[in-house]
């Protein structure tokens, strides 16, 4: 978690950036239903919502 804390700290002074961690220790491929145990439905849904929210603003 030390590295994560460093990354968060480096972004605190930026008004247009956010560091967001998905709970539960998601793995690479967590958004893809075909990735077996890596798939995390709750995190995937939240990630899609955040992605589309961002795209609506740009």
N, CA, C and O of each residue as an XYZ file, in Angstrom:
232
protein
N       0.812     -1.196      0.000
C       0.000      0.000      0.000
C       0.853      1.256      0.000
O       0.339      2.340     -0.275
N       2.108      1.147      0.293
C       2.959      2.331      0.320
C       2.998      3.011     -1.049
O       2.901      4.235     -1.136
N       3.139      2.233     -2.101
C       3.177      2.794     -3.454
C       1.845      3.467     -3.792
O       1.825      4.546     -4.385
N       0.757      2.842     -3.421
C      -0.564      3.418     -3.672
C      -0.702      4.747     -2.952
O      -1.220      5.707     -3.521
N      -0.249      4.816     -1.718
C      -0.300      6.071     -0.969
C       0.538      7.147     -1.642
O       0.143      8.313     -1.664
N       1.676      6.777     -2.185
C       2.523      7.740     -2.896
C       1.822      8.263     -4.150
O       1.867      9.458     -4.444
N       1.185      7.371     -4.873
C       0.464      7.784     -6.080
C      -0.683      8.717     -5.709
O      -0.864      9.761     -6.337
N      -1.458      8.347     -4.694
C      -2.554      9.209     -4.245
C      -2.040     10.591     -3.869
O      -2.623     11.604     -4.257
N      -0.963     10.630     -3.122
C      -0.387     11.898     -2.680
C       0.033     12.752     -3.872
O      -0.149     13.970     -3.855
N       0.585     12.137     -4.890
C       1.058     12.898     -6.049
C      -0.095     13.527     -6.833
O       0.117     14.490     -7.570
N      -1.303     12.999     -6.683
C      -2.453     13.535     -7.403
C      -3.292     14.501     -6.569
O      -4.206     15.123     -7.109
N      -3.020     14.647     -5.297
C      -3.875     15.463     -4.437
C      -3.915     16.925     -4.833
O      -4.900     17.609     -4.557
N      -2.882     17.413     -5.464
C      -2.843     18.827     -5.826
C      -3.470     19.102     -7.193
O      -3.517     20.255     -7.621
N      -3.937     18.100     -7.865
C      -4.562     18.265     -9.177
C      -6.078     18.320     -9.023
O      -6.673     17.479     -8.349
N      -6.690     19.307     -9.648
C      -8.141     19.454     -9.553
C      -8.900     18.515    -10.484
O     -10.077     18.235    -10.262
N      -8.236     18.034    -11.515
C      -8.936     17.246    -12.518
C      -8.467     15.794    -12.588
O      -8.537     15.157    -13.639
N      -7.993     15.286    -11.465
C      -7.522     13.901    -11.433
C      -8.008     13.218    -10.163
O      -8.203     13.855     -9.128
N      -8.196     11.925    -10.265
C      -8.651     11.150     -9.115
C      -8.007      9.772     -9.163
O      -7.906      9.160    -10.226
N      -7.581      9.299     -8.028
C      -7.086      7.930     -7.909
C      -8.201      7.140     -7.236
O      -8.616      7.466     -6.124
N      -8.679      6.110     -7.907
C      -9.786      5.317     -7.385
C      -9.362      3.860     -7.329
O      -8.892      3.305     -8.321
N      -9.527      3.250     -6.180
C      -9.197      1.829     -6.007
C     -10.486      1.030     -5.867
O     -11.352      1.361     -5.058
N     -10.596     -0.006     -6.653
C     -11.760     -0.874     -6.535
C     -11.545     -1.829     -5.370
O     -10.479     -2.432     -5.248
N     -12.550     -1.968     -4.516
C     -12.397     -2.834     -3.342
C     -12.292     -4.304     -3.738
O     -12.772     -4.716     -4.794
N     -11.673     -5.059     -2.894
C     -11.610     -6.504     -3.086
C     -10.395     -6.998     -3.833
O     -10.322     -8.176     -4.180
N      -9.444     -6.128     -4.087
C      -8.219     -6.562     -4.756
C      -8.458     -7.118     -6.142
O      -8.034     -8.233     -6.448
N      -9.141     -6.346     -6.992
C      -9.443     -6.829     -8.338
C      -8.170     -7.111     -9.123
O      -7.133     -6.486     -8.902
N      -8.270     -8.053    -10.033
C      -7.135     -8.480    -10.850
C      -7.310     -7.988    -12.282
O      -8.397     -7.562    -12.672
N      -6.236     -8.049    -13.057
C      -6.299     -7.713    -14.476
C      -7.362     -8.587    -15.135
O      -7.393     -9.800    -14.926
N      -8.215     -7.980    -15.914
C      -9.287     -8.714    -16.568
C     -10.569     -8.756    -15.759
O     -11.498     -9.483    -16.111
N     -10.633     -7.989    -14.684
C     -11.788     -8.041    -13.785
C     -13.094     -7.616    -14.458
O     -14.170     -7.921    -13.945
N     -13.023     -6.916    -15.600
C     -14.229     -6.451    -16.283
C     -14.738     -7.441    -17.328
O     -15.799     -7.222    -17.912
N     -14.014     -8.505    -17.570
C     -14.355     -9.432    -18.651
C     -14.953    -10.724    -18.101
O     -14.251    -11.498    -17.450
N     -16.241    -10.968    -18.353
C     -16.895    -12.166    -17.814
C     -16.192    -13.470    -18.175
O     -16.288    -14.434    -17.416
N     -15.498    -13.534    -19.293
C     -14.830    -14.759    -19.706
C     -13.494    -15.005    -19.035
O     -12.804    -15.965    -19.378
N     -13.111    -14.161    -18.086
C     -11.808    -14.309    -17.430
C     -11.893    -15.066    -16.109
O     -11.066    -14.863    -15.220
N     -12.855    -15.908    -15.983
C     -12.955    -16.794    -14.826
C     -12.935    -16.073    -13.497
O     -13.701    -15.136    -13.273
N     -12.054    -16.515    -12.616
C     -11.991    -15.992    -11.250
C     -11.592    -14.521    -11.195
O     -11.869    -13.849    -10.201
N     -10.946    -14.008    -12.244
C     -10.553    -12.596    -12.253
C     -11.765    -11.686    -12.410
O     -11.731    -10.530    -11.988
N     -12.841    -12.201    -13.016
C     -14.032    -11.380    -13.242
C     -14.669    -11.011    -11.911
O     -14.904    -11.866    -11.057
N     -14.944     -9.717    -11.754
C     -15.583     -9.206    -10.540
C     -16.769     -8.365    -10.999
O     -16.599     -7.217    -11.408
N     -17.953     -8.929    -10.932
C     -19.140     -8.279    -11.486
C     -19.406     -6.913    -10.867
O     -19.689     -5.960    -11.592
N     -19.323     -6.795     -9.555
C     -19.596     -5.515     -8.895
C     -18.585     -4.452     -9.322
O     -18.964     -3.321     -9.626
N     -17.319     -4.806     -9.344
C     -16.283     -3.849     -9.744
C     -16.412     -3.511    -11.224
O     -16.196     -2.363    -11.613
N     -16.757     -4.484    -12.049
C     -16.927     -4.238    -13.480
C     -18.062     -3.255    -13.716
O     -17.916     -2.317    -14.499
N     -19.177     -3.457    -13.058
C     -20.319     -2.553    -13.212
C     -19.949     -1.135    -12.777
O     -20.268     -0.163    -13.460
N     -19.286     -1.033    -11.658
C     -18.863      0.281    -11.169
C     -17.871      0.920    -12.144
O     -17.931      2.124    -12.389
N     -16.988      0.142    -12.681
C     -16.001      0.646    -13.626
C     -16.671      1.138    -14.909
O     -16.313      2.194    -15.430
N     -17.645      0.375    -15.418
C     -18.365      0.817    -16.617
C     -19.100      2.122    -16.351
O     -19.085      3.022    -17.190
N     -19.745      2.235    -15.191
C     -20.454      3.470    -14.847
C     -19.494      4.654    -14.812
O     -19.809      5.723    -15.335
N     -18.337      4.472    -14.204
C     -17.349      5.547    -14.123
C     -16.790      5.887    -15.506
O     -16.557      7.057    -15.811
N     -16.578      4.884    -16.331
C     -16.061      5.118    -17.682
C     -17.049      5.926    -18.513
O     -16.664      6.908    -19.148
N     -18.317      5.526    -18.514
C     -19.317      6.246    -19.300
C     -19.557      7.648    -18.754
O     -19.820      8.573    -19.522
N     -19.472      7.812    -17.456
C     -19.588      9.148    -16.864
C     -18.474     10.059    -17.370
O     -18.717     11.213    -17.723
N     -17.264      9.538    -17.402
C     -16.131     10.310    -17.916
C     -16.339     10.662    -19.388
O     -16.122     11.805    -19.790
N     -16.752      9.696    -20.180
C     -16.927      9.933    -21.615
C     -18.032     10.945    -21.905
O     -17.954     11.670    -22.897
N     -19.049     11.006    -21.066
C     -20.108     12.006    -21.251
C     -19.595     13.420    -21.012
O     -20.161     14.380    -21.535
N     -18.537     13.557    -20.232
C     -17.997     14.887    -19.911
C     -16.991     15.388    -20.935
O     -16.671     16.576    -20.943
N     -16.489     14.526    -21.786
C     -15.471     14.969    -22.756
C     -16.045     15.162    -24.142
O     -15.319     15.531    -25.065
